[in-house]
C-alpha cells in the first residue's frame, strides 16, 4: 500500500500490477472456509455495479498550479512517531 502513496508517480505500481495483486487477494479470500457466506454479498455487488456507465464516472483532466513539492504521505507520520518515541525516553 505504501508503494501506491509514493510522491513520485513513476515509483507507483501500474494498473496491471494492482489488478494482479487484487486478483490474487480475491482468490485467497475465495478459498477461505466460510466462502459461501462471504461470496453472497459479492454476487449482489457485481450485478448492481454493472449499471454505472454514466458520464460522471469518466476520467477528466484537471490543470492545477502553484502546488508545493510532492512528498511521500508516510514521511510526516514517521517523523511524528520518532518525536513521540524520543520524548518518552528523555
Protein Blocks (a to p, Z undefined) as FASTA:
>chain_A
ZZmmpmblklpccfklmmmmmmmmmmmmmmpmklmmmmmmmmmmmmmmmmmmcfklcccd
dddehiacdddfklmmmmmmmmmmmmmmZZ
